Amino acid sequence: MKLFNPGGERGSAMSYAALLEKIEIMRSTLRWATRLERPDVDKLLRQANVLRDEVMQLSHKERFVQAVSGDIERRMGEEPVPEPPTGERRRALLARSFVFEGTFGDNPKLLDALEIAEKAAPTDLPVLVDGESGTGKELMAKVIHANGARADKPYVSVNCGAIPDSLLESELFGHKKGAFTGAANDRKGKFESAHKGTIFLDEIGELPLPGQVKLLRVLQSHEIQRVGSDETIVVDARIVAATNKNLRKLIEQGTFREDLYYRLSVIHVTLPPLRERKDEIPLLLAYYGDEAAEALKRRPVALTARLRDFLLRYAYPGNIRELRNIMYRIACLAGDTADLSHLPEDIRPAPSATAPTPAADGMANISLAEAKRAASDEAERHCLERGLEEVGGTVAELARRWDMNRSHLQILLRKHGLHSKDFRKTH
């Protein structure tokens, strides 16, 4: 990955980005090292992960100043700012040491959301994140926390839809010993636990009206009272809320308070569904394929052409969460190579659709850009296969012939599920 580097950019953000890139290459290389014992590899990977996390916490102030300065310059410019080329906005985010645990593509709506999150993160303003189930709302909350001044403070997650009404106040605000049957000891609530940090209120649309009143009071006064106590406790917790519901409709129906909505949505971020972010699917397949392999202590599973074609065209009603679950299932059930039979039965195509002729039955349903991308991936895979055959599976020799970084070549091989050992001559 070569990061965008506009000439004369201020600050040292690019040095951080370059260092992060080197760390990622090191992690990829170490994961497939053949001359180290597995315990040594695991130890080095842990060290690399720690180093990566520490580096990504640096330069919060610098990143915020750069973002604000860029806005001022754009506003002062006399000429309209042209749309940046494809990929430039994503690379610019990474170049500013933007903390994001995962991978993302070039979808304009998603980049809008990430850029809003980047600018909102250094503040203490409440943020409301909405989007369909599985689009990454909690990940966005963690992004906001990790890119802000509270990154080293507690991050506390609360699922508002999973707490019984009778326990809601105790769960959020805590209770005193003897406040009710079963209250054997004093107990901190989620807000106290998140003091000086961030509290993530997931499924805020499920919060009952009495709970909404109490939450509104906390937002207004920054004080709580434990159940069974008259003492007020000052809390300083940055609030990020999320919902997959249309809160404005809930307001019209009388099940969500309008004043609470405006308190929570000072900054409003909407995450688009995965079906509108098709460019991310190949990235996510590779990312979660590697993640599943690492979690299960095995090599990434190769995907047959027809399975890969299906996964690229599938609508993913469960969004990123569903894609991740599919890749974990494949990694668990398949051997070295996965096919359509390893998909969950409820989404598996009918036998008549399993013939390896995707162009005949599916190309009409995808865009020209997707068709070009699929053709490019297929050509890239064939080129890699031919190259490995010519060098007898020796990756170092192929990298030398093509004048490319060996680690980058390994990443491309993993992307297509290719293993150099399969091309080694056995005579």
Beta strands, then each sheet from edge to edge (+ up, - down):
strand 1: 127-130
strand 2: 155-159
strand 3: 174-175
strand 4: 187-188
strand 5: 198-202
strand 6: 223-225
strand 7: 232-234
strand 8: 238-243
strand 9: 267-270
strand 10: 302-303
strand 11: 337-338
sheet 1: 2+ 5+ 8+ 1+ 9+
sheet 2: 3+ 4-
sheet 3: 6+ 7-
sheet 4: 10+ 11+
end
